[in-house]
Amino acid sequence: MRIAMTGPTSLLGRNVLFELFTHYRGQLEQLELLLLGRDKPDTPLRERVKEMFAAMTPDYFSETQIAEIYGYLDQRARYIDIDLQQDKLGISEDDFQSLAAARIDFFFHIAALTDFRDLPIVVETLKRTNVEGTRRVLDLVTALRVGEFDYVSSAYTCGVSTGEIQPDYVNIHQSFRNPYEHSKLQAEIRVRLFKLRTGTRCRFFRPSTICGRLNAPPLGATNKFDVFYAIGAFFLGVKLQMYPWEERYNRALHLSFRALYSLESGLNIVPVDFVAKAMLCIAMSGDPGENYHLVNEQETPHALYVPLILDTLRVEGVTRVDQMPQQLNEIEALYYAKVGKLYTPYVTSAPILFNTDTARALLDAVNVSCPLISRENFGLLMDYARQHDFGAGYLAALGQ
Ligand SMILES: NC(=O)c1ccc[n+]([C@@H]2O[C@H](COP(=O)([O-])OP(=O)(O)OC[C@H]3O[C@@H](n4cnc5c(N)ncnc54)[C@H](OP(=O)(O)O)[C@@H]3O)[C@@H](O)[C@H]2O)c1
């Protein structure tokens, strides 16, 4: 099996790699991996992928299997230096020839800029990376022999729609919570037009809000702490302005803080290892369908997880409100300028019911199901986030 993938260093991409190594356990010689990502000035992509594997190795691999995987990553996997923002992805002739040497069974396009900010520089970079970058990937695919192109989109390409959303719903006149959502729809439309033009087999995977692992240990594992994690990161940052580092979790912080979120709705949160497994199961099933919501069957009520985040940080004195509060105090002003600005549209939306029929029919047959984000499972996500100090995201959450 010859598989190409952009974004092997992403949260989702690394979990797709783990799933591939699980699927090909004991028969890695049957897997030819072409990993398209960025060399960093001091760390080539090969080393970045090995470091990432070391940081989040699934517990179920034995010592022998781990050694085999490192051997594979060192000697067998092929690393292709690309930049989505560069003309022709900046691919060298040698790398192009190795991609073109044989038919690629599955080409997963996972890489994207996942930045929710509405700043001119970010909007421009989203366009260059997500929209133009996807066009460049499609130009590359056109020049290769690719059996199936698997595009990772987003459930939130539905924009501000609420109620039941079908997995093939596309509305170019929709309004969006942020330019990132819009860029993902624009990129998806480019893939849909490419499919019509070339007849290439394409699938569209639409995950909702991705969280850390919950199917298999290390439970809670993630390498980034954005979206709902950013609320915790913010309050950790506030505590660190006031308390010594050693007291950041055990000393309570009493605040007067009004948190705006809806009691009627929740956030659709989906564990990354479920999304990765589901993508591979569906792609390899040969299913004639194309569009799949990879989401949780139920929203997690904001009224459940927001208090759990605050408990994790031992933040007290937060009251929920229905309307944007007026005359903000200093901490509220900072919160709504930095974190609330990005995430308030998600926590005040009416419920969204992403229809999962197309994915569920296939996943039920192979006993793959999405863990619900119960109080207990959300607690596991918070345990991991706490052990990793929210990835030092408290600095970004405070805008530093
Ligand atoms: N996270 C979510 O909640 C969520 C929800 C729905 C859909 N998605 C979609 O799922 C996919 C994976 O998301 P993620 O959150 O796992 O991603 P992520 O962790 O933010 O990683 C982004 C990936 O894109 C790569 N990338 C960014 N700019 C690039 C460029 N100019 N050239 C080459 N590579 C570039 C990054 O490479 P470097 O390591 O070199 O920076 C990294 O591998 C994305 O398509 C995203 O839109 C994510």
The ligand as an ORCA input file, in Angstrom:
! r2SCAN-3c Opt
* xyz 0 1
  N      -8.125     20.735     15.311
  C      -9.440     20.768     15.085
  O     -10.273     20.968     16.018
  C      -9.977     20.523     13.695
  C     -11.359     20.417     13.524
  C     -11.869     20.189     12.240
  C     -11.008     20.061     11.158
  N      -9.658     20.178     11.356
  C      -8.783     20.017     10.174
  O      -7.986     18.861     10.408
  C      -6.688     19.028      9.825
  C      -5.645     18.801     10.904
  O      -5.873     19.747     11.946
  P      -4.925     19.762     13.219
  O      -5.624     20.597     14.232
  O      -4.506     18.373     13.542
  O      -3.689     20.574     12.628
  P      -2.483     21.251     13.433
  O      -2.102     20.391     14.593
  O      -2.796     22.678     13.647
  O      -1.283     21.136     12.369
  C      -1.313     21.824     11.162
  C      -0.462     21.049     10.153
  O      -0.426     21.753      8.923
  C       0.939     21.933      8.559
  N       1.119     23.187      7.848
  C       0.647     24.419      8.198
  N       1.089     25.326      7.308
  C       1.829     24.657      6.395
  C       2.556     25.059      5.236
  N       2.610     26.341      4.844
  N       3.205     24.114      4.527
  C       3.171     22.814      4.927
  N       2.514     22.373      6.005
  C       1.858     23.294      6.733
  C       1.687     21.983      9.889
  O       3.052     21.734      9.663
  P       4.180     22.267     10.717
  O       4.251     21.213     11.796
  O       5.413     22.329      9.893
  O       3.728     23.608     11.235
  C       0.980     20.851     10.621
  O       1.441     19.592     10.186
  C      -6.686     20.438      9.234
  O      -7.010     20.343      7.871
  C      -7.804     21.156      9.984
  O      -8.353     22.209      9.226
  C      -9.127     20.388     12.587
*
